[in-house]
Structures are given as structure tokens and as C-alpha cells.
Amino acid sequence: MHDVIIIGAGPAGLSAALVLARCRRDIVLIDHGHGRNRFARNMNGFLTRDGVPPKEFRELARRDLSKYQIRCIDEEVVHACPEGNGFLVTLKSGEGLRARKVLLATGVSDLLPRLDGFMECYGKTVHHCPYCDGYEHRDQRIATYGRGNAAIGIALTLRTWSADVTACLDGEEADDSHIAIAKKNGITVRRELVTRLHHEEGELRALHFARGEPLNADAMFFNTGQVQRSGLPKLLNCAFDNDGGVKTADRQQTTIPGLFLAGDADKEVQFVIVAAAQGATAAVGINRELQDEERGTPAPPSHRAPTPSS
């Protein structure tokens, strides 16, 4: 019986592992290696690591963890369930692992547009987060992509970084109010269906449409939604909010006793540095629960899991 199993070794899981290792906890860190930012050329906005490639960030984090006795498993988790006073986690290989607490750091998956040329540009000149990558395209020609209102919404955000922003609605209509605010803010609107991205080795050059002239662009940001990367939160009966994020309360506790969640899966501010902070916060909550159990003292009200909504 381990103290903690951490599922997901992105910034949230790695940060939690570091804090818990320094609490002398018996930890298993499990990851399948398909993190959300694996396509990104650089990871921005993380103090002291601004602009570092995600792969290098993970290597540096693993190097920090190597000083501690943490079992790291590069494999997929296929099942998890409460068992006795803890949880049973099953790997794809069939191995079963038991722990008193589980931290889900499984993140989300972006719903990627199915456009010719998209994947070649993704993470280089096509992005989903203006805060993460807008600065690198400041004052450039920026296109936004989404269905109707979604394209205008992200276009309005990107006006902070460029005056040359065009919202591409991909054949959908937008509300009159959205069209009006786009016009007020100098945003051009293209309603035609987008067919492909013209690029040179991942450097975006233009968007092509089913009809009409191509749109010359240096970068594109898309707003097409996201889903939970893992089915584990649903399998474990976590409560979700209206945006599809897993509900958490004080110190990242879910509605399931002993189960914590940190990172993008709660759909709060989705920055790498925020995910790392949530991982550290969850680690403190987990360690406090373990301490309470070891002392035989009940958890204070502020440390208890939230009550699920009906």
C-alpha cells in the first residue's frame, strides 16, 4: 500500500511529486507521455523557465525528482476504483497498484480542427492560448478560427497583442451583437468555410476558404473546445461543473474522499505555472490528510472534501 499514486506527470503531477517526496511519502508517479503541450515549440510564462521547450522542462523536473525515492512508471492507467481505505489503480500491463490517496493530474485534450496543414503548424504558428503564445505574434497578422461566436470571442482577446486580427467563422453565423463588437474593435470577419492552411515548414502563410480570396496570416489561434483527457474522473464518480471541469474545493480535493485533482482538468486558469501551483497545493492537502489519519485525529472542516451537488 503506497501513500500516494499520482496519475499524470505534467507540471501539476511533477510539482505534487516533488512536494510529497520532501514530505517523505511513498509515491508512485504514472504517465503515458502524451501531455497537452507536447506539440508546443516553447513553453512561455513560467518564471525562470520562460521560453523553454516542454520536453526540456519535463527533463529538468525529472532530474529534480531523481534525488528522491519515487517510483516512476511510463504507462497508461486503464482503471481505478476505491478499495478498502484507499484505491486500486490498474495499469495497461495488468499490474495493480494500491495507495491511500490518489492525485489525478490528467489534464484536458483540445478538440483540434480537421484542416489540411493544421498539424504541421500546431505549436509553431497555430495555438490555442493567447496568454501562452500571443506575445510571440505581437503586431503580426493574426487569424482566429472557431464556429461563429467562438472565433470572434478569441479574436477580441487577441486585440491585446495585435491590431490586425481576422475572425474566421468556418461557415457558421455569429450573433449580431458579436458582429457589432467585432466591427467596433476593428476585427474583420470572414464567414466562409476554411479548407486548408498554407504554410512553409510549419510557418503559417495563409488560410484558404471554400470561396473567396485567401487570407494572408502569420499566426492562427483556435477556439474549438476541449474535453477531459482521461476517463478516470468520470469512472471515479467525480462531480463536474457546467464547463466540464472536475469540481475541487480546498486544497484541490474532489467530491470523492481521498481523491485529489490538479491542473487543467478543473478548467480554471490553464497556465503551466498555475498547474504546478495546484500540484503543490494538492500535495499539501494530501499530506495533511495522511497526517490526520496517522495521528488518529479528524480532519478540520477546511480540509474536507466538498459536498457533491445534486
LINWO-V291661 format. One record per helix or strand. SS is the DSSP state (~ for helix, > for strand). FROM is the first residue (numbers start at 1). TO is the last residue. If there is no record, write none. Layout:
ss=<SS;SS>
from=<FROM;FROM>
to=<TO;TO>
This chain:
ss=<>;~;>;~;>;>;~;>;>;>;>;>;>;~;>;>;~;~;>;~;>;~;>;>;>;>;>;>;~;>;>;~;>;>;~;~;~>
from=<2;11;27;36;43;52;54;70;77;86;96;108;116;118;122;126;130;135;142;149;165;176;188;194;203;215;219;226;232;240;246;250;253;259;264;272;301>
to=<7;22;31;39;43;52;65;74;83;91;104;110;116;121;122;127;133;137;145;158;168;184;190;200;209;216;222;228;235;240;246;252;253;261;266;295;303>
